[in-house]
Amino acid sequence: MHSDLSPHLHSDECNALIAALKQCHAENPFKKFLGVCTAADREMTKCLRRERERKRQLNKDKGPIKKKDSTTVGL
């Protein structure tokens, strides 16, 4: 199961891969179950994983800054 595939949540690169997968599914309604669209799905999954890892790293980097700011506000 994939995360939400709404266009506003992803980069242009991932949106292109999402569109390619949806097009493959539309063009191959029965063959998609036989693995015709598997390559497109794997590429999209890799892109979504890279996005998730980037967001995770950004949050990790921002964490100590936010914690430091929240402790100085109360003083």
PDB file with one MODEL, atoms N, CA, C and O in Angstrom:
MODEL        1
ATOM      1  N   MET A   1       0.830  -1.171   0.000  1.00  0.00           N
ATOM      2  CA  MET A   1       0.000   0.000   0.000  1.00  0.00           C
ATOM      3  C   MET A   1       0.879   1.240   0.000  1.00  0.00           C
ATOM      4  O   MET A   1       1.846   1.332   0.756  1.00  0.00           O
ATOM      5  N   HIS A   2       0.542   2.163  -0.830  1.00  0.00           N
ATOM      6  CA  HIS A   2       1.308   3.407  -0.934  1.00  0.00           C
ATOM      7  C   HIS A   2       0.706   4.481  -0.040  1.00  0.00           C
ATOM      8  O   HIS A   2      -0.440   4.390   0.398  1.00  0.00           O
ATOM      9  N   SER A   3       1.512   5.489   0.211  1.00  0.00           N
ATOM     10  CA  SER A   3       0.986   6.648   0.914  1.00  0.00           C
ATOM     11  C   SER A   3       0.034   7.387  -0.026  1.00  0.00           C
ATOM     12  O   SER A   3      -0.159   6.980  -1.172  1.00  0.00           O
ATOM     13  N   ASP A   4      -0.546   8.456   0.458  1.00  0.00           N
ATOM     14  CA  ASP A   4      -1.459   9.251  -0.351  1.00  0.00           C
ATOM     15  C   ASP A   4      -0.726   9.736  -1.605  1.00  0.00           C
ATOM     16  O   ASP A   4       0.362  10.302  -1.501  1.00  0.00           O
ATOM     17  N   LEU A   5      -1.304   9.524  -2.776  1.00  0.00           N
ATOM     18  CA  LEU A   5      -0.654   9.866  -4.038  1.00  0.00           C
ATOM     19  C   LEU A   5      -1.151  11.190  -4.610  1.00  0.00           C
ATOM     20  O   LEU A   5      -1.027  11.430  -5.811  1.00  0.00           O
ATOM     21  N   SER A   6      -1.703  12.035  -3.778  1.00  0.00           N
ATOM     22  CA  SER A   6      -2.169  13.345  -4.231  1.00  0.00           C
ATOM     23  C   SER A   6      -0.994  14.159  -4.758  1.00  0.00           C
ATOM     24  O   SER A   6       0.080  14.155  -4.157  1.00  0.00           O
ATOM     25  N   PRO A   7      -1.187  14.856  -5.875  1.00  0.00           N
ATOM     26  CA  PRO A   7      -0.078  15.580  -6.507  1.00  0.00           C
ATOM     27  C   PRO A   7       0.561  16.651  -5.636  1.00  0.00           C
ATOM     28  O   PRO A   7       1.770  16.868  -5.727  1.00  0.00           O
ATOM     29  N   HIS A   8      -0.209  17.322  -4.801  1.00  0.00           N
ATOM     30  CA  HIS A   8       0.355  18.409  -3.998  1.00  0.00           C
ATOM     31  C   HIS A   8       1.284  17.913  -2.891  1.00  0.00           C
ATOM     32  O   HIS A   8       1.962  18.718  -2.253  1.00  0.00           O
ATOM     33  N   LEU A   9       1.324  16.627  -2.659  1.00  0.00           N
ATOM     34  CA  LEU A   9       2.160  16.071  -1.598  1.00  0.00           C
ATOM     35  C   LEU A   9       3.528  15.615  -2.082  1.00  0.00           C
ATOM     36  O   LEU A   9       4.388  15.278  -1.268  1.00  0.00           O
ATOM     37  N   HIS A  10       3.743  15.598  -3.401  1.00  0.00           N
ATOM     38  CA  HIS A  10       4.965  14.996  -3.928  1.00  0.00           C
ATOM     39  C   HIS A  10       5.683  15.923  -4.892  1.00  0.00           C
ATOM     40  O   HIS A  10       5.130  16.913  -5.369  1.00  0.00           O
ATOM     41  N   SER A  11       6.936  15.570  -5.165  1.00  0.00           N
ATOM     42  CA  SER A  11       7.766  16.334  -6.087  1.00  0.00           C
ATOM     43  C   SER A  11       7.322  16.079  -7.526  1.00  0.00           C
ATOM     44  O   SER A  11       6.548  15.162  -7.801  1.00  0.00           O
ATOM     45  N   ASP A  12       7.823  16.900  -8.424  1.00  0.00           N
ATOM     46  CA  ASP A  12       7.495  16.738  -9.844  1.00  0.00           C
ATOM     47  C   ASP A  12       7.960  15.382 -10.369  1.00  0.00           C
ATOM     48  O   ASP A  12       7.281  14.748 -11.177  1.00  0.00           O
ATOM     49  N   GLU A  13       9.122  14.951  -9.901  1.00  0.00           N
ATOM     50  CA  GLU A  13       9.671  13.659 -10.335  1.00  0.00           C
ATOM     51  C   GLU A  13       8.727  12.520  -9.945  1.00  0.00           C
ATOM     52  O   GLU A  13       8.395  11.668 -10.770  1.00  0.00           O
ATOM     53  N   CYS A  14       8.307  12.513  -8.700  1.00  0.00           N
ATOM     54  CA  CYS A  14       7.412  11.446  -8.240  1.00  0.00           C
ATOM     55  C   CYS A  14       6.035  11.557  -8.884  1.00  0.00           C
ATOM     56  O   CYS A  14       5.406  10.541  -9.180  1.00  0.00           O
ATOM     57  N   ASN A  15       5.562  12.779  -9.103  1.00  0.00           N
ATOM     58  CA  ASN A  15       4.268  12.949  -9.759  1.00  0.00           C
ATOM     59  C   ASN A  15       4.285  12.380 -11.172  1.00  0.00           C
ATOM     60  O   ASN A  15       3.286  11.821 -11.624  1.00  0.00           O
ATOM     61  N   ALA A  16       5.400  12.516 -11.870  1.00  0.00           N
ATOM     62  CA  ALA A  16       5.513  11.945 -13.214  1.00  0.00           C
ATOM     63  C   ALA A  16       5.455  10.415 -13.153  1.00  0.00           C
ATOM     64  O   ALA A  16       4.820   9.779 -13.994  1.00  0.00           O
ATOM     65  N   LEU A  17       6.114   9.838 -12.165  1.00  0.00           N
ATOM     66  CA  LEU A  17       6.096   8.374 -12.010  1.00  0.00           C
ATOM     67  C   LEU A  17       4.719   7.883 -11.583  1.00  0.00           C
ATOM     68  O   LEU A  17       4.280   6.816 -12.013  1.00  0.00           O
ATOM     69  N   ILE A  18       4.041   8.645 -10.749  1.00  0.00           N
ATOM     70  CA  ILE A  18       2.682   8.287 -10.335  1.00  0.00           C
ATOM     71  C   ILE A  18       1.752   8.302 -11.537  1.00  0.00           C
ATOM     72  O   ILE A  18       0.936   7.398 -11.712  1.00  0.00           O
ATOM     73  N   ALA A  19       1.882   9.341 -12.369  1.00  0.00           N
ATOM     74  CA  ALA A  19       1.048   9.438 -13.573  1.00  0.00           C
ATOM     75  C   ALA A  19       1.330   8.282 -14.527  1.00  0.00           C
ATOM     76  O   ALA A  19       0.405   7.734 -15.128  1.00  0.00           O
ATOM     77  N   ALA A  20       2.601   7.910 -14.671  1.00  0.00           N
ATOM     78  CA  ALA A  20       2.955   6.793 -15.547  1.00  0.00           C
ATOM     79  C   ALA A  20       2.346   5.484 -15.040  1.00  0.00           C
ATOM     80  O   ALA A  20       1.865   4.674 -15.832  1.00  0.00           O
ATOM     81  N   LEU A  21       2.366   5.280 -13.737  1.00  0.00           N
ATOM     82  CA  LEU A  21       1.773   4.064 -13.168  1.00  0.00           C
ATOM     83  C   LEU A  21       0.254   4.054 -13.370  1.00  0.00           C
ATOM     84  O   LEU A  21      -0.319   3.029 -13.739  1.00  0.00           O
ATOM     85  N   LYS A  22      -0.386   5.188 -13.127  1.00  0.00           N
ATOM     86  CA  LYS A  22      -1.839   5.253 -13.321  1.00  0.00           C
ATOM     87  C   LYS A  22      -2.210   5.025 -14.781  1.00  0.00           C
ATOM     88  O   LYS A  22      -3.217   4.380 -15.075  1.00  0.00           O
ATOM     89  N   GLN A  23      -1.397   5.553 -15.696  1.00  0.00           N
ATOM     90  CA  GLN A  23      -1.648   5.347 -17.116  1.00  0.00           C
ATOM     91  C   GLN A  23      -1.471   3.876 -17.482  1.00  0.00           C
ATOM     92  O   GLN A  23      -2.264   3.325 -18.246  1.00  0.00           O
ATOM     93  N   CYS A  24      -0.444   3.248 -16.945  1.00  0.00           N
ATOM     94  CA  CYS A  24      -0.217   1.825 -17.198  1.00  0.00           C
ATOM     95  C   CYS A  24      -1.396   0.997 -16.700  1.00  0.00           C
ATOM     96  O   CYS A  24      -1.842   0.069 -17.376  1.00  0.00           O
ATOM     97  N   HIS A  25      -1.894   1.335 -15.519  1.00  0.00           N
ATOM     98  CA  HIS A  25      -3.051   0.606 -14.987  1.00  0.00           C
ATOM     99  C   HIS A  25      -4.283   0.823 -15.854  1.00  0.00           C
ATOM    100  O   HIS A  25      -5.073  -0.101 -16.047  1.00  0.00           O
ATOM    101  N   ALA A  26      -4.456   2.034 -16.379  1.00  0.00           N
ATOM    102  CA  ALA A  26      -5.615   2.318 -17.223  1.00  0.00           C
ATOM    103  C   ALA A  26      -5.525   1.585 -18.559  1.00  0.00           C
ATOM    104  O   ALA A  26      -6.536   1.113 -19.081  1.00  0.00           O
ATOM    105  N   GLU A  27      -4.324   1.490 -19.106  1.00  0.00           N
ATOM    106  CA  GLU A  27      -4.132   0.842 -20.407  1.00  0.00           C
ATOM    107  C   GLU A  27      -4.128  -0.684 -20.303  1.00  0.00           C
ATOM    108  O   GLU A  27      -4.389  -1.372 -21.289  1.00  0.00           O
ATOM    109  N   ASN A  28      -3.838  -1.208 -19.131  1.00  0.00           N
ATOM    110  CA  ASN A  28      -3.715  -2.658 -18.941  1.00  0.00           C
ATOM    111  C   ASN A  28      -4.562  -3.115 -17.758  1.00  0.00           C
ATOM    112  O   ASN A  28      -4.018  -3.535 -16.737  1.00  0.00           O
ATOM    113  N   PRO A  29      -5.885  -3.038 -17.882  1.00  0.00           N
ATOM    114  CA  PRO A  29      -6.729  -3.346 -16.726  1.00  0.00           C
ATOM    115  C   PRO A  29      -6.587  -4.775 -16.212  1.00  0.00           C
ATOM    116  O   PRO A  29      -6.779  -5.012 -15.020  1.00  0.00           O
ATOM    117  N   PHE A  30      -6.261  -5.719 -17.064  1.00  0.00           N
ATOM    118  CA  PHE A  30      -6.106  -7.102 -16.606  1.00  0.00           C
ATOM    119  C   PHE A  30      -4.645  -7.520 -16.553  1.00  0.00           C
ATOM    120  O   PHE A  30      -4.254  -8.295 -15.680  1.00  0.00           O
ATOM    121  N   LYS A  31      -3.841  -7.019 -17.470  1.00  0.00           N
ATOM    122  CA  LYS A  31      -2.424  -7.381 -17.491  1.00  0.00           C
ATOM    123  C   LYS A  31      -1.666  -6.812 -16.292  1.00  0.00           C
ATOM    124  O   LYS A  31      -0.601  -7.316 -15.934  1.00  0.00           O
ATOM    125  N   LYS A  32      -2.218  -5.750 -15.664  1.00  0.00           N
ATOM    126  CA  LYS A  32      -1.545  -5.190 -14.490  1.00  0.00           C
ATOM    127  C   LYS A  32      -1.428  -6.235 -13.383  1.00  0.00           C
ATOM    128  O   LYS A  32      -0.510  -6.177 -12.564  1.00  0.00           O
ATOM    129  N   PHE A  33      -2.356  -7.188 -13.361  1.00  0.00           N
ATOM    130  CA  PHE A  33      -2.301  -8.250 -12.364  1.00  0.00           C
ATOM    131  C   PHE A  33      -1.239  -9.295 -12.702  1.00  0.00           C
ATOM    132  O   PHE A  33      -0.869 -10.105 -11.851  1.00  0.00           O
ATOM    133  N   LEU A  34      -0.753  -9.277 -13.928  1.00  0.00           N
ATOM    134  CA  LEU A  34       0.273 -10.222 -14.364  1.00  0.00           C
ATOM    135  C   LEU A  34       1.674  -9.618 -14.333  1.00  0.00           C
ATOM    136  O   LEU A  34       2.637 -10.261 -14.751  1.00  0.00           O
ATOM    137  N   GLY A  35       1.790  -8.395 -13.843  1.00  0.00           N
ATOM    138  CA  GLY A  35       3.107  -7.790 -13.676  1.00  0.00           C
ATOM    139  C   GLY A  35       3.533  -6.841 -14.763  1.00  0.00           C
ATOM    140  O   GLY A  35       4.707  -6.473 -14.822  1.00  0.00           O
ATOM    141  N   VAL A  36       2.625  -6.426 -15.631  1.00  0.00           N
ATOM    142  CA  VAL A  36       2.990  -5.513 -16.714  1.00  0.00           C
ATOM    143  C   VAL A  36       3.437  -4.158 -16.161  1.00  0.00           C
ATOM    144  O   VAL A  36       4.328  -3.523 -16.724  1.00  0.00           O
ATOM    145  N   CYS A  37       2.829  -3.720 -15.076  1.00  0.00           N
ATOM    146  CA  CYS A  37       3.122  -2.398 -14.511  1.00  0.00           C
ATOM    147  C   CYS A  37       4.085  -2.445 -13.323  1.00  0.00           C
ATOM    148  O   CYS A  37       4.267  -1.436 -12.642  1.00  0.00           O
ATOM    149  N   THR A  38       4.683  -3.565 -13.073  1.00  0.00           N
ATOM    150  CA  THR A  38       5.539  -3.722 -11.899  1.00  0.00           C
ATOM    151  C   THR A  38       6.750  -2.805 -11.937  1.00  0.00           C
ATOM    152  O   THR A  38       7.135  -2.260 -10.903  1.00  0.00           O
ATOM    153  N   ALA A  39       7.356  -2.623 -13.091  1.00  0.00           N
ATOM    154  CA  ALA A  39       8.539  -1.757 -13.185  1.00  0.00           C
ATOM    155  C   ALA A  39       8.178  -0.312 -12.828  1.00  0.00           C
ATOM    156  O   ALA A  39       8.920   0.356 -12.108  1.00  0.00           O
ATOM    157  N   ALA A  40       7.044   0.164 -13.331  1.00  0.00           N
ATOM    158  CA  ALA A  40       6.602   1.526 -13.024  1.00  0.00           C
ATOM    159  C   ALA A  40       6.301   1.657 -11.530  1.00  0.00           C
ATOM    160  O   ALA A  40       6.604   2.683 -10.921  1.00  0.00           O
ATOM    161  N   ASP A  41       5.712   0.630 -10.950  1.00  0.00           N
ATOM    162  CA  ASP A  41       5.390   0.658  -9.529  1.00  0.00           C
ATOM    163  C   ASP A  41       6.662   0.695  -8.684  1.00  0.00           C
ATOM    164  O   ASP A  41       6.727   1.429  -7.698  1.00  0.00           O
ATOM    165  N   ARG A  42       7.648  -0.070  -9.055  1.00  0.00           N
ATOM    166  CA  ARG A  42       8.912  -0.087  -8.296  1.00  0.00           C
ATOM    167  C   ARG A  42       9.618   1.260  -8.358  1.00  0.00           C
ATOM    168  O   ARG A  42      10.150   1.730  -7.352  1.00  0.00           O
ATOM    169  N   GLU A  43       9.627   1.884  -9.533  1.00  0.00           N
ATOM    170  CA  GLU A  43      10.263   3.193  -9.665  1.00  0.00           C
ATOM    171  C   GLU A  43       9.537   4.237  -8.826  1.00  0.00           C
ATOM    172  O   GLU A  43      10.169   5.076  -8.184  1.00  0.00           O
ATOM    173  N   MET A  44       8.214   4.184  -8.834  1.00  0.00           N
ATOM    174  CA  MET A  44       7.438   5.117  -8.037  1.00  0.00           C
ATOM    175  C   MET A  44       7.697   4.896  -6.546  1.00  0.00           C
ATOM    176  O   MET A  44       7.836   5.860  -5.792  1.00  0.00           O
ATOM    177  N   THR A  45       7.763   3.644  -6.121  1.00  0.00           N
ATOM    178  CA  THR A  45       8.023   3.325  -4.723  1.00  0.00           C
ATOM    179  C   THR A  45       9.395   3.834  -4.295  1.00  0.00           C
ATOM    180  O   THR A  45       9.546   4.351  -3.188  1.00  0.00           O
ATOM    181  N   LYS A  46      10.396   3.692  -5.162  1.00  0.00           N
ATOM    182  CA  LYS A  46      11.736   4.197  -4.853  1.00  0.00           C
ATOM    183  C   LYS A  46      11.717   5.712  -4.687  1.00  0.00           C
ATOM    184  O   LYS A  46      12.355   6.250  -3.782  1.00  0.00           O
ATOM    185  N   CYS A  47      10.995   6.389  -5.551  1.00  0.00           N
ATOM    186  CA  CYS A  47      10.905   7.843  -5.472  1.00  0.00           C
ATOM    187  C   CYS A  47      10.209   8.274  -4.184  1.00  0.00           C
ATOM    188  O   CYS A  47      10.666   9.196  -3.509  1.00  0.00           O
ATOM    189  N   LEU A  48       9.114   7.615  -3.844  1.00  0.00           N
ATOM    190  CA  LEU A  48       8.401   7.951  -2.611  1.00  0.00           C
ATOM    191  C   LEU A  48       9.274   7.685  -1.384  1.00  0.00           C
ATOM    192  O   LEU A  48       9.221   8.432  -0.407  1.00  0.00           O
ATOM    193  N   ARG A  49      10.063   6.637  -1.437  1.00  0.00           N
ATOM    194  CA  ARG A  49      10.970   6.335  -0.321  1.00  0.00           C
ATOM    195  C   ARG A  49      12.029   7.422  -0.174  1.00  0.00           C
ATOM    196  O   ARG A  49      12.340   7.844   0.940  1.00  0.00           O
ATOM    197  N   ARG A  50      12.585   7.879  -1.303  1.00  0.00           N
ATOM    198  CA  ARG A  50      13.582   8.961  -1.245  1.00  0.00           C
ATOM    199  C   ARG A  50      12.965  10.222  -0.641  1.00  0.00           C
ATOM    200  O   ARG A  50      13.598  10.895   0.173  1.00  0.00           O
ATOM    201  N   GLU A  51      11.741  10.540  -1.032  1.00  0.00           N
ATOM    202  CA  GLU A  51      11.060  11.709  -0.467  1.00  0.00           C
ATOM    203  C   GLU A  51      10.878  11.561   1.040  1.00  0.00           C
ATOM    204  O   GLU A  51      11.144  12.497   1.794  1.00  0.00           O
ATOM    205  N   ARG A  52      10.428  10.394   1.475  1.00  0.00           N
ATOM    206  CA  ARG A  52      10.219  10.143   2.894  1.00  0.00           C
ATOM    207  C   ARG A  52      11.519  10.293   3.677  1.00  0.00           C
ATOM    208  O   ARG A  52      11.543  10.883   4.757  1.00  0.00           O
ATOM    209  N   GLU A  53      12.607   9.746   3.113  1.00  0.00           N
ATOM    210  CA  GLU A  53      13.901   9.829   3.796  1.00  0.00           C
ATOM    211  C   GLU A  53      14.393  11.262   3.877  1.00  0.00           C
ATOM    212  O   GLU A  53      14.973  11.660   4.888  1.00  0.00           O
ATOM    213  N   ARG A  54      14.167  12.060   2.806  1.00  0.00           N
ATOM    214  CA  ARG A  54      14.543  13.478   2.829  1.00  0.00           C
ATOM    215  C   ARG A  54      13.762  14.219   3.919  1.00  0.00           C
ATOM    216  O   ARG A  54      14.340  14.990   4.685  1.00  0.00           O
ATOM    217  N   LYS A  55      12.456  13.985   3.984  1.00  0.00           N
ATOM    218  CA  LYS A  55      11.631  14.644   4.999  1.00  0.00           C
ATOM    219  C   LYS A  55      12.060  14.217   6.402  1.00  0.00           C
ATOM    220  O   LYS A  55      12.115  15.040   7.315  1.00  0.00           O
ATOM    221  N   ARG A  56      12.358  12.952   6.566  1.00  0.00           N
ATOM    222  CA  ARG A  56      12.789  12.446   7.870  1.00  0.00           C
ATOM    223  C   ARG A  56      14.096  13.113   8.293  1.00  0.00           C
ATOM    224  O   ARG A  56      14.245  13.500   9.452  1.00  0.00           O
ATOM    225  N   GLN A  57      15.037  13.250   7.369  1.00  0.00           N
ATOM    226  CA  GLN A  57      16.314  13.882   7.679  1.00  0.00           C
ATOM    227  C   GLN A  57      16.133  15.357   8.021  1.00  0.00           C
ATOM    228  O   GLN A  57      16.766  15.863   8.948  1.00  0.00           O
ATOM    229  N   LEU A  58      15.266  16.053   7.273  1.00  0.00           N
ATOM    230  CA  LEU A  58      14.996  17.459   7.582  1.00  0.00           C
ATOM    231  C   LEU A  58      14.412  17.614   8.973  1.00  0.00           C
ATOM    232  O   LEU A  58      14.815  18.506   9.719  1.00  0.00           O
ATOM    233  N   ASN A  59      13.469  16.758   9.330  1.00  0.00           N
ATOM    234  CA  ASN A  59      12.873  16.823  10.661  1.00  0.00           C
ATOM    235  C   ASN A  59      13.907  16.509  11.737  1.00  0.00           C
ATOM    236  O   ASN A  59      13.895  17.115  12.808  1.00  0.00           O
ATOM    237  N   LYS A  60      14.793  15.571  11.457  1.00  0.00           N
ATOM    238  CA  LYS A  60      15.844  15.218  12.413  1.00  0.00           C
ATOM    239  C   LYS A  60      16.778  16.408  12.628  1.00  0.00           C
ATOM    240  O   LYS A  60      17.202  16.680  13.751  1.00  0.00           O
ATOM    241  N   ASP A  61      17.095  17.114  11.537  1.00  0.00           N
ATOM    242  CA  ASP A  61      17.981  18.273  11.642  1.00  0.00           C
ATOM    243  C   ASP A  61      17.302  19.438  12.363  1.00  0.00           C
ATOM    244  O   ASP A  61      17.965  20.192  13.074  1.00  0.00           O
ATOM    245  N   LYS A  62      15.997  19.593  12.187  1.00  0.00           N
ATOM    246  CA  LYS A  62      15.270  20.698  12.811  1.00  0.00           C
ATOM    247  C   LYS A  62      14.962  20.430  14.284  1.00  0.00           C
ATOM    248  O   LYS A  62      14.732  21.373  15.041  1.00  0.00           O
ATOM    249  N   GLY A  63      14.955  19.186  14.695  1.00  0.00           N
ATOM    250  CA  GLY A  63      14.569  18.821  16.051  1.00  0.00           C
ATOM    251  C   GLY A  63      15.344  19.532  17.147  1.00  0.00           C
ATOM    252  O   GLY A  63      14.732  20.155  18.014  1.00  0.00           O
ATOM    253  N   PRO A  64      16.666  19.462  17.140  1.00  0.00           N
ATOM    254  CA  PRO A  64      17.427  20.128  18.204  1.00  0.00           C
ATOM    255  C   PRO A  64      17.216  21.645  18.218  1.00  0.00           C
ATOM    256  O   PRO A  64      17.228  22.262  19.283  1.00  0.00           O
ATOM    257  N   ILE A  65      17.026  22.237  17.059  1.00  0.00           N
ATOM    258  CA  ILE A  65      16.797  23.684  16.982  1.00  0.00           C
ATOM    259  C   ILE A  65      15.459  24.023  17.634  1.00  0.00           C
ATOM    260  O   ILE A  65      15.368  24.968  18.417  1.00  0.00           O
ATOM    261  N   LYS A  66      14.417  23.246  17.308  1.00  0.00           N
ATOM    262  CA  LYS A  66      13.105  23.484  17.899  1.00  0.00           C
ATOM    263  C   LYS A  66      13.133  23.264  19.409  1.00  0.00           C
ATOM    264  O   LYS A  66      12.522  24.016  20.168  1.00  0.00           O
ATOM    265  N   LYS A  67      13.844  22.230  19.830  1.00  0.00           N
ATOM    266  CA  LYS A  67      13.926  21.934  21.262  1.00  0.00           C
ATOM    267  C   LYS A  67      14.638  23.066  21.984  1.00  0.00           C
ATOM    268  O   LYS A  67      14.216  23.473  23.066  1.00  0.00           O
ATOM    269  N   LYS A  68      15.718  23.582  21.396  1.00  0.00           N
ATOM    270  CA  LYS A  68      16.470  24.679  21.989  1.00  0.00           C
ATOM    271  C   LYS A  68      15.594  25.928  22.074  1.00  0.00           C
ATOM    272  O   LYS A  68      15.606  26.622  23.091  1.00  0.00           O
ATOM    273  N   ASP A  69      14.836  26.221  21.015  1.00  0.00           N
ATOM    274  CA  ASP A  69      13.961  27.384  20.995  1.00  0.00           C
ATOM    275  C   ASP A  69      12.855  27.265  22.029  1.00  0.00           C
ATOM    276  O   ASP A  69      12.504  28.255  22.670  1.00  0.00           O
ATOM    277  N   SER A  70      12.307  26.092  22.200  1.00  0.00           N
ATOM    278  CA  SER A  70      11.191  25.917  23.137  1.00  0.00           C
ATOM    279  C   SER A  70      11.664  26.037  24.577  1.00  0.00           C
ATOM    280  O   SER A  70      10.885  26.449  25.436  1.00  0.00           O
ATOM    281  N   THR A  71      12.901  25.695  24.869  1.00  0.00           N
ATOM    282  CA  THR A  71      13.393  25.811  26.235  1.00  0.00           C
ATOM    283  C   THR A  71      13.754  27.248  26.578  1.00  0.00           C
ATOM    284  O   THR A  71      13.682  27.625  27.747  1.00  0.00           O
ATOM    285  N   THR A  72      14.138  28.060  25.605  1.00  0.00           N
ATOM    286  CA  THR A  72      14.513  29.448  25.882  1.00  0.00           C
ATOM    287  C   THR A  72      13.290  30.351  25.924  1.00  0.00           C
ATOM    288  O   THR A  72      13.368  31.446  26.480  1.00  0.00           O
ATOM    289  N   VAL A  73      12.171  29.936  25.362  1.00  0.00           N
ATOM    290  CA  VAL A  73      10.979  30.768  25.354  1.00  0.00           C
ATOM    291  C   VAL A  73      10.421  30.916  26.767  1.00  0.00           C
ATOM    292  O   VAL A  73       9.933  31.986  27.130  1.00  0.00           O
ATOM    293  N   GLY A  74      10.486  29.873  27.550  1.00  0.00           N
ATOM    294  CA  GLY A  74       9.937  29.891  28.890  1.00  0.00           C
ATOM    295  C   GLY A  74      10.753  30.735  29.868  1.00  0.00           C
ATOM    296  O   GLY A  74      10.276  31.011  30.969  1.00  0.00           O
ATOM    297  N   LEU A  75      11.943  31.145  29.510  1.00  0.00           N
ATOM    298  CA  LEU A  75      12.803  31.908  30.437  1.00  0.00           C
ATOM    299  C   LEU A  75      12.502  33.361  30.423  1.00  0.00           C
ATOM    300  O   LEU A  75      13.137  34.130  31.145  1.00  0.00           O
TER     301      LEU A  75
ENDMDL
END
